[in-house]
Amino acid sequence: MKKPQSEVAVRAALVNSVAPDLIDEFLRHFAQLRSDVVTQTLERASAGKVVETFVQILQWVERGSYEANPDVNSYLRSVETRAGLDEGLRICGCRLARAMYSIRNKRDIAHTSTVKASLGDLQLLYSCARWLLTELLRTLGKCSIREAETLTDCYVGRISPLVDRSEQKVLLLADVTATEEILLRLHHSYPDAVSIEDICQSLDRRKSASVRRLVQRLWAQRDIEGSKGDGYRLTDKGLSRVGDILRRVA
């Protein structure tokens, strides 16, 4: 699939300073975090992966190599005292990344916690990740702050939440087909299963019998897994389809 011009521009700005595979990883995890914001999907570890890749990028800049499994907290604490990196990355970026990693670890995201993840957590993590991308473009991409912000804005695009939540149901706001609406509903609760009753409630503007038939079709196509008794969840194939939907409508 051809990459959007905005993504090509971000890669071109960073490629002379960062290993291409690290650019790919950072943008992939960033895109997943953005998708979580759009669909209000909680308890995903995307933010932690953004931070881990950010650490690997800094290691690459410092050493010309990076660890496959870096000790994130140790690196972020120690790097502040070393010269060589721009202060925006070494001080501001690393402290911001540490805050992100703390939220990832202390909320019910990467580890079990008594404090459930919230939309506030998700929005904060996304804003921090966006700041890190802009700072990488400013420092490693040799852009002015205005150029870096413009490039980030073009790459990220406008965030329009596709989900409206209430105590009664989860309402999908996107103008999509019924099949796509089901996939987005399951993505909102992923990786948890969603009962057929909850799916029908979210799609209550459509005929219940039609929704049930489409759920069975998605199950037959292996886009979802589960049963009427246990509920349904997305498979990896279904997650890939959701990614295509979000690239089109988010």
Accessible surface in RSA format (square Angstrom, percent):
REM  Atomic radii and reference values for relative SASA: ProtOr
REM  Chains: A
REM  Algorithm: Lee & Richards
REM  Probe-radius: 1.40
REM  Slices: 20
REM RES _ NUM      All-atoms   Total-Side   Main-Chain    Non-polar    All polar
REM                ABS   REL    ABS   REL    ABS   REL    ABS   REL    ABS   REL
RES MET A   1   195.80 101.4 113.18  74.9  82.62 196.7 104.15  88.5  91.65 121.4
RES LYS A   2   183.27  89.4 153.61  94.2  29.67  70.6 106.16  95.6  77.11  82.1
RES LYS A   3    97.47  47.6  89.19  54.7   8.28  19.7  52.52  47.3  44.95  47.9
RES PRO A   4    79.08  57.6  66.80  60.9  12.28  44.6  79.02  65.2   0.06   0.4
RES GLN A   5   132.20  73.9 124.18  90.8   8.02  19.1  65.02 138.4  67.18  51.0
RES SER A   6    26.85  22.7  18.34  24.5   8.51  19.6  14.65  31.2  12.20  17.1
RES GLU A   7    26.99  15.5  26.99  20.4   0.00   0.0   0.77   1.5  26.22  21.4
RES VAL A   8    63.50  41.8  62.49  56.6   1.02   2.4  62.89  54.6   0.61   1.7
RES ALA A   9    37.73  34.7  29.48  45.5   8.24  18.7  34.90  49.2   2.82   7.5
RES VAL A  10     0.00   0.0   0.00   0.0   0.00   0.0   0.00   0.0   0.00   0.0
RES ARG A  11    42.18  17.7  42.09  21.5   0.09   0.2  27.18  37.1  15.00   9.1
RES ALA A  12    63.30  58.2  45.47  70.2  17.82  40.5  51.30  72.2  12.00  31.8
RES ALA A  13    25.60  23.5   7.57  11.7  18.03  41.0  18.12  25.5   7.48  19.8
RES LEU A  14     4.02   2.2   4.02   2.9   0.00   0.0   4.02   2.8   0.00   0.0
RES VAL A  15    70.41  46.3  57.68  52.2  12.73  30.7  57.68  50.1  12.73  34.5
RES ASN A  16   144.89  99.9 106.94 103.3  37.95  91.4  32.10  77.3 112.79 109.0
RES SER A  17    30.55  25.8  16.46  22.0  14.09  32.5  14.51  30.9  16.04  22.5
RES VAL A  18     3.37   2.2   0.68   0.6   2.69   6.5   1.70   1.5   1.67   4.5
RES ALA A  19     8.08   7.4   6.02   9.3   2.05   4.7   8.06  11.4   0.01   0.0
RES PRO A  20    83.66  61.0  82.49  75.2   1.18   4.3  83.39  68.9   0.27   1.7
RES ASP A  21    69.14  48.4  64.35  64.1   4.78  11.3  42.09  99.1  27.04  27.0
RES LEU A  22     2.60   1.4   2.60   1.9   0.00   0.0   2.60   1.8   0.00   0.0
RES ILE A  23     4.45   2.5   3.39   2.5   1.06   2.5   4.45   3.2   0.00   0.0
RES ASP A  24    63.36  44.4  60.83  60.5   2.54   6.0  21.66  51.0  41.70  41.6
RES GLU A  25    60.04  34.5  60.04  45.4   0.00   0.0  24.08  46.6  35.96  29.4
RES PHE A  26     3.02   1.5   3.02   1.9   0.00   0.0   3.02   1.8   0.00   0.0
RES LEU A  27     4.17   2.3   3.20   2.3   0.97   2.4   3.24   2.3   0.93   2.5
RES ARG A  28   140.03  58.8 130.71  66.6   9.32  22.2  69.81  95.4  70.22  42.6
RES HIS A  29    16.16   8.8  16.14  11.2   0.02   0.1   4.31   4.4  11.85  13.8
RES PHE A  30     0.79   0.4   0.79   0.5   0.00   0.0   0.79   0.5   0.00   0.0
RES ALA A  31    44.83  41.2  41.69  64.3   3.14   7.1  43.19  60.8   1.64   4.3
RES GLN A  32    57.09  31.9  52.89  38.7   4.21  10.0  21.10  44.9  35.99  27.3
RES LEU A  33     2.64   1.5   2.64   1.9   0.00   0.0   2.64   1.9   0.00   0.0
RES ARG A  34    35.40  14.9  35.40  18.0   0.00   0.0  16.40  22.4  19.00  11.5
RES SER A  35    19.82  16.8  19.65  26.2   0.18   0.4   2.34   5.0  17.49  24.5
RES ASP A  36     1.32   0.9   1.32   1.3   0.00   0.0   0.00   0.0   1.32   1.3
RES VAL A  37    12.84   8.4  10.14   9.2   2.70   6.5  10.26   8.9   2.57   7.0
RES VAL A  38     0.00   0.0   0.00   0.0   0.00   0.0   0.00   0.0   0.00   0.0
RES THR A  39     0.01   0.0   0.01   0.0   0.00   0.0   0.01   0.0   0.00   0.0
RES GLN A  40    24.63  13.8  23.87  17.4   0.76   1.8   3.01   6.4  21.63  16.4
RES THR A  41     0.68   0.5   0.16   0.2   0.52   1.2   0.16   0.2   0.52   0.8
RES LEU A  42    36.46  20.3  28.10  20.1   8.36  21.0  29.40  20.6   7.06  19.0
RES GLU A  43    63.89  36.7  48.64  36.8  15.25  36.3   9.20  17.8  54.69  44.7
RES ARG A  44    43.21  18.1  31.28  15.9  11.93  28.4  10.99  15.0  32.22  19.5
RES ALA A  45    35.49  32.6  28.39  43.8   7.10  16.2  28.52  40.2   6.97  18.5
RES SER A  46     6.19   5.2   3.01   4.0   3.18   7.3   2.34   5.0   3.85   5.4
RES ALA A  47     1.86   1.7   1.50   2.3   0.35   0.8   1.54   2.2   0.32   0.8
RES GLY A  48     0.31   0.4   0.00   N/A   0.31   0.4   0.31   0.9   0.00   0.0
RES LYS A  49    96.34  47.0  95.25  58.4   1.08   2.6  44.62  40.2  51.72  55.1
RES VAL A  50     0.00   0.0   0.00   0.0   0.00   0.0   0.00   0.0   0.00   0.0
RES VAL A  51     0.17   0.1   0.17   0.2   0.00   0.0   0.17   0.1   0.00   0.0
RES GLU A  52    47.47  27.3  47.47  35.9   0.00   0.0  11.02  21.3  36.45  29.8
RES THR A  53     5.27   3.8   5.23   5.3   0.04   0.1   0.00   0.0   5.27   8.0
RES PHE A  54     0.00   0.0   0.00   0.0   0.00   0.0   0.00   0.0   0.00   0.0
RES VAL A  55     0.00   0.0   0.00   0.0   0.00   0.0   0.00   0.0   0.00   0.0
RES GLN A  56    21.63  12.1  21.63  15.8   0.00   0.0   0.20   0.4  21.43  16.3
RES ILE A  57     1.67   0.9   1.67   1.2   0.00   0.0   1.67   1.2   0.00   0.0
RES LEU A  58     0.00   0.0   0.00   0.0   0.00   0.0   0.00   0.0   0.00   0.0
RES GLN A  59     2.81   1.6   2.81   2.1   0.00   0.0   0.00   0.0   2.81   2.1
RES TRP A  60    80.25  32.2  77.58  37.5   2.67   6.3  65.38  34.9  14.87  24.1
RES VAL A  61    54.60  35.9  26.69  24.2  27.91  67.2  31.49  27.4  23.11  62.7
RES GLU A  62    59.42  34.1  19.74  14.9  39.68  94.5  18.09  35.0  41.34  33.7
RES ARG A  63   123.00  51.6  84.71  43.2  38.28  91.1  46.81  64.0  76.19  46.2
RES GLY A  64    45.46  56.1   0.00   N/A  45.46  56.1  26.17  71.8  19.30  43.2
RES SER A  65    61.64  52.1  59.97  80.0   1.67   3.8  40.11  85.4  21.53  30.2
RES TYR A  66    71.88  33.6  46.93  26.7  24.95  64.9  28.77  21.6  43.11  53.1
RES GLU A  67    76.56  44.0  70.74  53.5   5.83  13.9  35.82  69.3  40.74  33.3
RES ALA A  68    83.82  77.1  58.47  90.2  25.35  57.7  61.50  86.6  22.31  59.1
RES ASN A  69   137.12  94.6 110.66 106.9  26.45  63.7  34.60  83.3 102.52  99.1
RES PRO A  70    19.46  14.2   5.75   5.2  13.71  49.8   5.75   4.7  13.71  85.2
RES ASP A  71    94.33  66.1  81.92  81.5  12.40  29.3  39.96  94.0  54.37  54.2
RES VAL A  72     6.52   4.3   2.86   2.6   3.66   8.8   2.86   2.5   3.66   9.9
RES ASN A  73    54.82  37.8  54.02  52.2   0.80   1.9   7.82  18.8  47.00  45.4
RES SER A  74    47.65  40.3  45.63  60.9   2.01   4.6   9.85  21.0  37.80  53.0
RES TYR A  75    12.20   5.7   8.22   4.7   3.98  10.4  11.71   8.8   0.49   0.6
RES LEU A  76     0.00   0.0   0.00   0.0   0.00   0.0   0.00   0.0   0.00   0.0
RES ARG A  77   130.98  55.0 114.93  58.6  16.05  38.2  41.13  56.2  89.85  54.5
RES SER A  78    46.64  39.4  39.58  52.8   7.07  16.3  39.83  84.8   6.81   9.5
RES VAL A  79     0.16   0.1   0.16   0.1   0.00   0.0   0.16   0.1   0.00   0.0
RES GLU A  80    31.91  18.3  26.33  19.9   5.58  13.3   7.77  15.0  24.14  19.7
RES THR A  81   123.08  87.5  84.95  86.1  38.13  90.9  77.93 104.7  45.15  68.3
RES ARG A  82    83.12  34.9  78.12  39.8   5.00  11.9  58.82  80.4  24.30  14.7
RES ALA A  83    95.36  87.7  67.73 104.5  27.63  62.9  71.01 100.0  24.35  64.5
RES GLY A  84    78.89  97.3   0.00   N/A  78.89  97.3  39.66 108.8  39.23  87.9
RES LEU A  85    12.50   7.0   3.83   2.7   8.67  21.8   4.64   3.3   7.86  21.1
RES ASP A  86    65.28  45.7  48.10  47.9  17.18  40.6  22.76  53.6  42.52  42.4
RES GLU A  87   113.74  65.3 109.09  82.5   4.66  11.1  27.34  52.9  86.40  70.5
RES GLY A  88    11.17  13.8   0.00   N/A  11.17  13.8   8.71  23.9   2.46   5.5
RES LEU A  89     0.57   0.3   0.57   0.4   0.00   0.0   0.57   0.4   0.00   0.0
RES ARG A  90    44.40  18.6  44.40  22.6   0.00   0.0   0.18   0.2  44.22  26.8
RES ILE A  91    38.00  21.6  38.00  28.3   0.00   0.0  38.00  27.4   0.00   0.0
RES CYS A  92    66.22  50.1  57.78  64.4   8.43  19.8  12.94  32.8  53.28  57.4
RES GLY A  93     0.00   0.0   0.00   N/A   0.00   0.0   0.00   0.0   0.00   0.0
RES CYS A  94     0.00   0.0   0.00   0.0   0.00   0.0   0.00   0.0   0.00   0.0
RES ARG A  95   138.49  58.1 130.11  66.3   8.38  19.9  45.72  62.5  92.77  56.2
RES LEU A  96    49.73  27.7  46.57  33.3   3.16   7.9  49.01  34.4   0.72   1.9
RES ALA A  97     0.00   0.0   0.00   0.0   0.00   0.0   0.00   0.0   0.00   0.0
RES ARG A  98    89.17  37.4  88.56  45.1   0.61   1.5  12.00  16.4  77.17  46.8
RES ALA A  99    48.24  44.4  39.52  61.0   8.72  19.8  47.12  66.4   1.12   3.0
RES MET A 100     1.18   0.6   0.64   0.4   0.53   1.3   0.98   0.8   0.19   0.3
RES TYR A 101    19.85   9.3  19.85  11.3   0.00   0.0   6.59   4.9  13.26  16.3
RES SER A 102    57.19  48.3  52.88  70.6   4.30   9.9  28.01  59.6  29.18  40.9
RES ILE A 103    33.33  19.0  30.82  23.0   2.51   6.0  33.27  24.0   0.06   0.2
RES ARG A 104    36.28  15.2  36.28  18.5   0.00   0.0   0.28   0.4  36.01  21.8
RES ASN A 105    32.82  22.6  24.82  24.0   8.00  19.3   8.68  20.9  24.14  23.3
RES LYS A 106   146.09  71.3 139.19  85.4   6.90  16.4  84.12  75.7  61.97  66.0
RES ARG A 107    76.94  32.3  76.94  39.2   0.00   0.0   0.16   0.2  76.78  46.5
RES ASP A 108    25.52  17.9  24.59  24.5   0.93   2.2   0.00   0.0  25.52  25.5
RES ILE A 109    26.70  15.2   6.19   4.6  20.51  49.4   6.19   4.5  20.51  55.7
RES ALA A 110    36.07  33.2   4.18   6.5  31.88  72.5   9.90  13.9  26.16  69.3
RES HIS A 111   100.69  55.0  92.87  64.6   7.82  20.0  71.28  73.5  29.41  34.2
RES THR A 112   135.56  96.4 105.96 107.4  29.60  70.5  69.47  93.3  66.09  99.9
RES SER A 113    27.16  23.0  11.39  15.2  15.77  36.3  12.87  27.4  14.29  20.0
RES THR A 114   141.58 100.7 107.12 108.6  34.47  82.1  92.25 123.9  49.33  74.6
RES VAL A 115    68.36  45.0  64.97  58.8   3.39   8.2  68.36  59.4   0.00   0.0
RES LYS A 116   126.01  61.5 115.20  70.7  10.81  25.7  86.42  77.8  39.59  42.2
RES ALA A 117     9.94   9.1   1.82   2.8   8.13  18.5   1.82   2.6   8.13  21.5
RES SER A 118    50.43  42.6  46.77  62.4   3.66   8.4  40.34  85.9  10.09  14.1
RES LEU A 119    43.66  24.3  40.99  29.3   2.67   6.7  40.99  28.8   2.67   7.2
RES GLY A 120    44.39  54.7   0.00   N/A  44.39  54.7  33.86  92.9  10.52  23.6
RES ASP A 121    14.04   9.8  12.74  12.7   1.31   3.1   1.76   4.1  12.28  12.2
RES LEU A 122    14.33   8.0  13.14   9.4   1.19   3.0  14.11   9.9   0.22   0.6
RES GLN A 123    96.18  53.8  94.35  69.0   1.83   4.4  28.81  61.3  67.38  51.1
RES LEU A 124    89.58  49.9  84.35  60.3   5.23  13.1  88.74  62.3   0.84   2.3
RES LEU A 125     4.85   2.7   4.85   3.5   0.00   0.0   4.85   3.4   0.00   0.0
RES TYR A 126    15.13   7.1  15.13   8.6   0.00   0.0  15.13  11.4   0.00   0.0
RES SER A 127    64.84  54.8  56.99  76.1   7.85  18.1  29.60  63.0  35.24  49.4
RES CYS A 128    10.19   7.7   8.05   9.0   2.14   5.0   2.07   5.2   8.12   8.8
RES ALA A 129     0.00   0.0   0.00   0.0   0.00   0.0   0.00   0.0   0.00   0.0
RES ARG A 130    68.97  29.0  68.97  35.2   0.00   0.0  21.42  29.3  47.54  28.8
RES TRP A 131    98.51  39.5  93.58  45.3   4.93  11.6  67.69  36.1  30.82  50.0
RES LEU A 132     0.00   0.0   0.00   0.0   0.00   0.0   0.00   0.0   0.00   0.0
RES LEU A 133     0.00   0.0   0.00   0.0   0.00   0.0   0.00   0.0   0.00   0.0
RES THR A 134    14.90  10.6  14.90  15.1   0.00   0.0   9.19  12.3   5.71   8.6
RES GLU A 135    11.29   6.5  11.20   8.5   0.09   0.2   0.08   0.1  11.21   9.2
RES LEU A 136     0.52   0.3   0.52   0.4   0.00   0.0   0.52   0.4   0.00   0.0
RES LEU A 137     0.00   0.0   0.00   0.0   0.00   0.0   0.00   0.0   0.00   0.0
RES ARG A 138    72.72  30.5  66.50  33.9   6.22  14.8  13.00  17.8  59.72  36.2
RES THR A 139    15.82  11.3   2.04   2.1  13.78  32.8   7.24   9.7   8.58  13.0
RES LEU A 140    16.86   9.4  14.27  10.2   2.59   6.5  14.27  10.0   2.59   7.0
RES GLY A 141    13.85  17.1   0.00   N/A  13.85  17.1   0.70   1.9  13.15  29.5
RES LYS A 142   164.53  80.3 131.71  80.8  32.82  78.2 113.15 101.8  51.38  54.7
RES CYS A 143    22.41  17.0  14.00  15.6   8.41  19.8   1.35   3.4  21.06  22.7
RES SER A 144    57.54  48.6  42.95  57.3  14.60  33.6  49.99 106.4   7.56  10.6
RES ILE A 145    88.80  50.5  85.18  63.5   3.62   8.7  85.18  61.3   3.62   9.8
RES ARG A 146   187.53  78.7 186.66  95.2   0.86   2.1  63.88  87.3 123.64  74.9
RES GLU A 147   102.83  59.0  95.99  72.6   6.84  16.3  41.09  79.5  61.74  50.4
RES ALA A 148     0.00   0.0   0.00   0.0   0.00   0.0   0.00   0.0   0.00   0.0
RES GLU A 149    88.07  50.6  86.79  65.7   1.28   3.1  22.78  44.1  65.29  53.3
RES THR A 150    74.79  53.2  72.50  73.5   2.28   5.4  55.28  74.2  19.51  29.5
RES LEU A 151    31.79  17.7  30.74  22.0   1.05   2.6  31.62  22.2   0.17   0.5
RES THR A 152     1.24   0.9   1.24   1.3   0.00   0.0   1.24   1.7   0.00   0.0
RES ASP A 153    71.42  50.0  64.33  64.0   7.09  16.8  24.59  57.9  46.83  46.7
RES CYS A 154    79.13  59.9  55.29  61.7  23.84  56.0  19.42  49.2  59.71  64.4
RES TYR A 155    36.75  17.2  19.56  11.1  17.20  44.7  13.78  10.4  22.97  28.3
RES VAL A 156     4.63   3.0   0.00   0.0   4.63  11.2   0.45   0.4   4.18  11.3
RES GLY A 157    34.31  42.3   0.00   N/A  34.31  42.3  28.96  79.5   5.35  12.0
RES ARG A 158   195.82  82.2 173.69  88.5  22.13  52.7  80.05 109.4 115.78  70.2
RES ILE A 159    47.98  27.3  28.07  20.9  19.92  48.0  28.07  20.2  19.92  54.0
RES SER A 160    33.61  28.4  32.02  42.7   1.59   3.7  29.33  62.5   4.27   6.0
RES PRO A 161    68.20  49.7  59.68  54.4   8.52  31.0  59.68  49.3   8.52  53.0
RES LEU A 162    11.26   6.3  11.26   8.1   0.00   0.0  11.26   7.9   0.00   0.0
RES VAL A 163     4.12   2.7   0.00   0.0   4.12   9.9   0.00   0.0   4.12  11.2
RES ASP A 164    71.62  50.2  68.47  68.1   3.15   7.4   7.71  18.1  63.91  63.7
RES ARG A 165   109.73  46.1  80.85  41.2  28.88  68.8  18.11  24.8  91.62  55.5
RES SER A 166    61.74  52.2  34.91  46.6  26.83  61.8  40.92  87.1  20.82  29.2
RES GLU A 167   175.13 100.5 132.40 100.2  42.73 101.7  59.75 115.6 115.39  94.2
RES GLN A 168   126.31  70.6 109.88  80.3  16.43  39.1  57.52 122.4  68.79  52.2
RES LYS A 169    47.98  23.4  37.92  23.3  10.06  24.0  38.57  34.7   9.42  10.0
RES VAL A 170    18.54  12.2  17.59  15.9   0.95   2.3  17.59  15.3   0.95   2.6
RES LEU A 171    33.30  18.5  33.30  23.8   0.00   0.0  33.30  23.4   0.00   0.0
RES LEU A 172    10.71   6.0   0.10   0.1  10.61  26.7   0.10   0.1  10.61  28.6
RES LEU A 173    97.34  54.2  65.54  46.9  31.80  79.9  70.03  49.2  27.31  73.5
RES ALA A 174    18.52  17.0   0.92   1.4  17.60  40.0   6.95   9.8  11.56  30.6
RES ASP A 175   147.06 103.0 117.62 117.1  29.45  69.6  43.82 103.1 103.25 103.0
RES VAL A 176    14.66   9.6   0.07   0.1  14.59  35.2   6.78   5.9   7.88  21.4
RES THR A 177    81.33  57.8  73.87  74.9   7.46  17.8  77.81 104.5   3.51   5.3
RES ALA A 178    17.40  16.0  13.92  21.5   3.48   7.9  13.92  19.6   3.48   9.2
RES THR A 179    27.47  19.5  26.90  27.3   0.58   1.4  15.00  20.1  12.47  18.9
RES GLU A 180    24.57  14.1  24.57  18.6   0.00   0.0   3.81   7.4  20.76  17.0
RES GLU A 181    16.32   9.4  16.32  12.3   0.00   0.0   1.15   2.2  15.17  12.4
RES ILE A 182     0.00   0.0   0.00   0.0   0.00   0.0   0.00   0.0   0.00   0.0
RES LEU A 183     0.00   0.0   0.00   0.0   0.00   0.0   0.00   0.0   0.00   0.0
RES LEU A 184     0.05   0.0   0.05   0.0   0.00   0.0   0.05   0.0   0.00   0.0
RES ARG A 185    15.96   6.7  15.96   8.1   0.00   0.0   0.00   0.0  15.96   9.7
RES LEU A 186     0.72   0.4   0.12   0.1   0.60   1.5   0.19   0.1   0.53   1.4
RES HIS A 187     3.23   1.8   3.23   2.2   0.00   0.0   0.28   0.3   2.96   3.4
RES HIS A 188    16.02   8.8  10.63   7.4   5.39  13.8   3.20   3.3  12.81  14.9
RES SER A 189    29.05  24.6  18.16  24.2  10.89  25.1  15.93  33.9  13.12  18.4
RES TYR A 190    40.94  19.1  37.87  21.5   3.07   8.0  11.03   8.3  29.92  36.9
RES PRO A 191    73.93  53.9  65.36  59.6   8.57  31.1  65.36  54.0   8.57  53.2
RES ASP A 192    92.59  64.9  87.35  86.9   5.25  12.4  23.11  54.4  69.49  69.3
RES ALA A 193    54.56  50.2  25.60  39.5  28.96  65.9  25.82  36.4  28.74  76.1
RES VAL A 194     5.93   3.9   2.92   2.6   3.01   7.2   5.93   5.1   0.00   0.0
RES SER A 195    40.08  33.9  34.90  46.6   5.19  11.9  30.70  65.4   9.38  13.1
RES ILE A 196     6.30   3.6   6.30   4.7   0.00   0.0   6.30   4.5   0.00   0.0
RES GLU A 197   104.01  59.7  97.07  73.4   6.94  16.5  58.26 112.7  45.75  37.4
RES ASP A 198    62.15  43.5  61.28  61.0   0.87   2.1   5.29  12.4  56.86  56.7
RES ILE A 199     0.00   0.0   0.00   0.0   0.00   0.0   0.00   0.0   0.00   0.0
RES CYS A 200    16.92  12.8  12.45  13.9   4.48  10.5  12.96  32.8   3.97   4.3
RES GLN A 201    76.69  42.9  70.22  51.3   6.47  15.4  23.17  49.3  53.52  40.6
RES SER A 202     2.24   1.9   1.13   1.5   1.11   2.6   0.00   0.0   2.24   3.1
RES LEU A 203     2.06   1.1   0.00   0.0   2.06   5.2   1.67   1.2   0.39   1.1
RES ASP A 204    78.22  54.8  48.84  48.6  29.38  69.5  28.83  67.8  49.39  49.3
RES ARG A 205   180.27  75.7 140.90  71.8  39.38  93.8  79.85 109.1 100.42  60.9
RES ARG A 206    90.97  38.2  74.62  38.0  16.35  38.9  25.96  35.5  65.00  39.4
RES LYS A 207   165.83  80.9 154.94  95.1  10.89  25.9 104.50  94.1  61.33  65.3
RES SER A 208    54.39  46.0  46.43  62.0   7.96  18.3  40.71  86.7  13.68  19.2
RES ALA A 209    59.08  54.3  51.27  79.1   7.81  17.8  55.15  77.7   3.93  10.4
RES SER A 210    34.79  29.4  34.38  45.9   0.41   0.9  21.49  45.8  13.30  18.6
RES VAL A 211     0.20   0.1   0.18   0.2   0.02   0.1   0.18   0.2   0.02   0.1
RES ARG A 212    90.09  37.8  88.64  45.2   1.45   3.4  37.97  51.9  52.11  31.6
RES ARG A 213   150.69  63.3 142.22  72.5   8.47  20.2  69.90  95.5  80.79  49.0
RES LEU A 214    27.97  15.6  27.65  19.8   0.32   0.8  27.65  19.4   0.32   0.9
RES VAL A 215     0.44   0.3   0.44   0.4   0.00   0.0   0.44   0.4   0.00   0.0
RES GLN A 216    73.58  41.1  71.47  52.2   2.11   5.0  39.57  84.2  34.00  25.8
RES ARG A 217   143.42  60.2 137.39  70.0   6.02  14.3  41.20  56.3 102.21  61.9
RES LEU A 218     1.38   0.8   1.38   1.0   0.00   0.0   1.38   1.0   0.00   0.0
RES TRP A 219   113.40  45.5 108.18  52.4   5.22  12.3 106.81  56.9   6.59  10.7
RES ALA A 220    62.90  57.8  43.49  67.1  19.40  44.1  48.05  67.7  14.85  39.3
RES GLN A 221    70.62  39.5  60.96  44.6   9.66  23.0  34.85  74.2  35.78  27.1
RES ARG A 222   180.24  75.7 177.51  90.5   2.73   6.5  62.50  85.4 117.74  71.4
RES ASP A 223     1.01   0.7   1.01   1.0   0.00   0.0   0.00   0.0   1.01   1.0
RES ILE A 224     0.37   0.2   0.00   0.0   0.37   0.9   0.00   0.0   0.37   1.0
RES GLU A 225    81.80  47.0  81.53  61.7   0.27   0.7  27.07  52.4  54.73  44.7
RES GLY A 226    24.59  30.3   0.00   N/A  24.59  30.3  16.72  45.9   7.88  17.6
RES SER A 227    45.78  38.7  42.11  56.2   3.67   8.5  41.23  87.8   4.55   6.4
RES LYS A 228   138.29  67.5 124.47  76.4  13.81  32.9  66.80  60.1  71.48  76.1
RES GLY A 229    76.73  94.6   0.00   N/A  76.73  94.6  39.88 109.4  36.85  82.5
RES ASP A 230   120.30  84.3  96.88  96.4  23.41  55.4  29.38  69.2  90.92  90.7
RES GLY A 231     3.01   3.7   0.00   N/A   3.01   3.7   0.74   2.0   2.27   5.1
RES TYR A 232     2.91   1.4   2.91   1.7   0.00   0.0   0.41   0.3   2.51   3.1
RES ARG A 233   100.06  42.0  99.73  50.8   0.32   0.8  22.01  30.1  78.05  47.3
RES LEU A 234     0.64   0.4   0.00   0.0   0.64   1.6   0.00   0.0   0.64   1.7
RES THR A 235    27.35  19.5  24.91  25.2   2.44   5.8  27.35  36.7   0.00   0.0
RES ASP A 236   117.74  82.5 106.74 106.2  11.00  26.0  38.96  91.7  78.79  78.6
RES LYS A 237   111.14  54.2 100.69  61.8  10.45  24.9  76.83  69.2  34.31  36.5
RES GLY A 238     0.00   0.0   0.00   N/A   0.00   0.0   0.00   0.0   0.00   0.0
RES LEU A 239    40.11  22.3  33.03  23.6   7.08  17.8  33.34  23.4   6.77  18.2
RES SER A 240    70.28  59.4  58.14  77.6  12.13  28.0  35.97  76.6  34.30  48.1
RES ARG A 241    77.84  32.7  76.35  38.9   1.49   3.6  28.66  39.2  49.18  29.8
RES VAL A 242     1.66   1.1   1.66   1.5   0.00   0.0   1.66   1.4   0.00   0.0
RES GLY A 243    19.46  24.0   0.00   N/A  19.46  24.0  18.47  50.7   0.99   2.2
RES ASP A 244    66.04  46.3  59.07  58.8   6.97  16.5  24.95  58.7  41.09  41.0
RES ILE A 245     6.91   3.9   6.87   5.1   0.04   0.1   6.87   4.9   0.04   0.1
RES LEU A 246     8.15   4.5   6.25   4.5   1.90   4.8   6.56   4.6   1.60   4.3
RES ARG A 247   157.68  66.2 122.47  62.4  35.22  83.8  72.42  99.0  85.27  51.7
RES ARG A 248   143.52  60.3 108.42  55.3  35.10  83.6  74.93 102.4  68.59  41.6
RES VAL A 249    45.85  30.2  17.59  15.9  28.25  68.1  24.22  21.0  21.63  58.7
RES ALA A 250    30.98  28.5   0.38   0.6  30.60  69.6   6.59   9.3  24.39  64.6
END  Absolute sums over single chains surface
CHAIN  1 A    12652.1      10418.4       2233.7       6432.5       6219.6
END  Absolute sums over all chains
TOTAL         12652.1      10418.4       2233.7       6432.5       6219.6
